[in-house]
């Protein structure tokens, strides 16, 4: 086995082991403890709209505090950069090649009108599609207005996922 194959084998072993360790950490807590930690974290958020990453490549809490947010990934070693600014990147290149997320995959636009503030998700012509609650958002159309708790998936397998969450003002806080 050559040096390249040895390094590839080492990387593959580390990827597998780290994913198993991540699952072990999650499962070390009982469901009630996990739910309590999540609820506590959500309660602490400042008022506003967020994407809560739930997939292994989307983990984190991402504020939707500007007029437009673009979701995508950085170019892999064999690709040219897209030239588009990506606000929140998904690490969808587990084996140094893309899985389901396009470089410029989807965007969320904040809309303000007499009815208040809403957030619209649009697919940017992604290769594998953008889904809300399992339903595909067609590229080129006006997109879909997001509601509290909607599940956004970049690709059909529900691996690179987010939950749309609106944190309301807390009583006594401004």
C-alpha positions in Angstrom: 0.0 0.0 0.0 1.4 3.4 -1.0 1.6 6.5 1.2 -1.5 8.0 -0.4 -3.5 4.9 0.3 -2.2 4.8 3.9 -3.2 8.3 4.6 -6.6 7.7 2.9 -7.1 4.7 5.2 -6.1 6.7 8.3 -8.6 9.5 7.3 -11.4 7.0 6.7 -10.8 5.3 10.1 -10.8 8.7 11.9 -14.0 9.8 10.1 -15.8 6.6 11.2 -14.4 6.7 14.7 -15.3 10.3 15.3 -18.9 9.8 14.0 -19.3 6.8 16.4 -17.9 8.9 19.3 -20.4 11.7 18.5 -23.3 9.2 18.6 -21.9 7.8 21.9 -21.9 11.3 23.4 -25.5 11.9 22.3 -26.7 8.6 23.6 -24.9 8.9 26.9 -27.7 11.3 28.0 -31.2 10.1 28.4 -33.9 11.7 26.2 -35.3 13.9 29.0 -31.8 15.3 29.7 -31.2 16.0 26.0 -34.6 17.7 25.7 -34.0 19.8 28.8 -30.6 21.0 27.4 -32.2 21.9 24.1 -35.1 23.8 25.7 -32.7 25.7 28.0 -30.6 26.7 25.0 -33.6 27.8 23.0 -34.9 29.9 25.9 -31.6 31.8 26.1 -31.7 33.0 22.5 -32.3 36.7 21.9 -35.6 37.5 20.1 -35.4 36.8 16.4 -35.4 34.1 13.8 -32.8 31.3 13.7 -31.8 28.2 11.8 -31.0 25.5 14.3 -28.7 23.0 12.7 -29.6 19.4 13.4 -27.4 17.4 10.9 -23.8 16.3 11.5 -22.7 18.9 8.9 -25.0 21.7 10.0 -24.7 21.8 13.8 -25.1 25.2 15.4 -27.5 28.0 15.9 -27.5 30.6 13.0 -29.3 33.9 13.3 -31.3 35.2 10.4 -30.5 38.8 11.2 -29.9 40.2 7.7 -32.1 40.7 4.7 -30.8 37.6 2.9 -28.8 34.5 3.9 -27.3 32.1 1.4 -26.7 28.4 2.4 -24.1 26.3 0.6 -20.7 24.8 0.9 -17.1 25.7 0.0 -15.6 24.2 -3.2 -14.0 20.8 -2.9 -10.4 20.3 -4.0 -11.4 19.5 -7.6 -13.9 22.4 -8.0 -13.6 26.0 -8.9 -15.0 28.4 -6.3 -18.5 29.5 -7.2 -17.8 33.2 -6.8 -20.9 33.6 -4.7 -20.7 34.6 -1.1 -22.1 31.9 1.2 -23.3 33.2 4.6 -23.6 29.8 6.3 -21.5 26.9 5.0 -22.4 23.3 5.3 -19.5 20.8 5.7 -21.0 18.3 3.3 -17.7 16.9 2.0 -17.1 14.0 4.3 -14.8 12.3 1.8 -13.4 15.4 0.1 -16.2 15.3 -2.5 -19.7 16.8 -2.3 -22.6 14.7 -1.0 -25.9 16.6 -1.4 -25.2 20.3 -0.8 -24.4 22.6 -3.7 -21.9 25.4 -3.4 -24.8 28.0 -3.6 -27.7 25.8 -2.5 -30.6 27.9 -1.1 -31.3 31.4 0.3 -33.6 32.7 2.9 -35.0 36.2 2.4 -36.5 38.3 5.2 -39.7 40.1 4.0 -41.4 42.9 5.8 -44.9 44.1 5.0 -48.1 45.3 6.7 -48.5 41.7 8.2 -45.1 41.8 9.8 -41.9 39.9 9.2 -41.7 36.6 7.3 -38.9 34.5 6.0 -39.0 32.9 2.5 -36.8 29.9 1.5 -35.8 29.6 -2.2 -33.7 26.9 -3.9 -30.9 28.4 -6.0 -30.9 25.6 -8.6 -29.2 23.1 -6.4 -28.3 19.7 -7.7 -30.1 17.6 -5.1 -32.9 20.0 -4.1 -34.1 21.9 -1.1 -36.9 20.5 1.0 -39.2 21.9 3.7 -40.9 19.2 5.8 -40.1 16.7 3.1 -41.7 18.7 0.3 -39.4 19.9 -2.5 -39.0 23.7 -3.1 -38.8 24.1 -6.8 -36.0 26.2 -8.2 -36.9 29.3 -9.9 -40.3 29.8 -8.2 -41.1 32.2 -5.4 -40.1 29.7 -2.7 -41.8 28.9 0.5 -42.6 31.0 3.5 -41.2 29.4 6.6 -43.2 28.7 9.8 -42.0 27.9 13.3 -40.6 24.4 13.5 -40.3 23.8 9.7 -37.5 21.3 8.9 -35.3 22.5 6.1 -33.2 19.8 4.3 -30.5 20.6 1.8 -30.8 17.4 -0.2 -33.4 14.6 0.1 -31.7 12.4 2.7 -32.3 14.7 5.7 -28.6 14.8 6.5 -27.9 18.5 6.2 -30.9 19.8 8.1 -32.1 22.8 10.0 -35.2 23.7 12.1 -36.6 27.2 11.6 -37.1 28.8 15.0 -38.4 32.1 16.1 -37.4 33.2 19.6 -40.0 35.4 21.1 -39.2 38.2 23.6 -39.1 37.0 27.1 -41.5 38.6 29.6 -39.7 41.4 31.4 -36.9 41.5 28.8 -36.6 43.9 25.9 
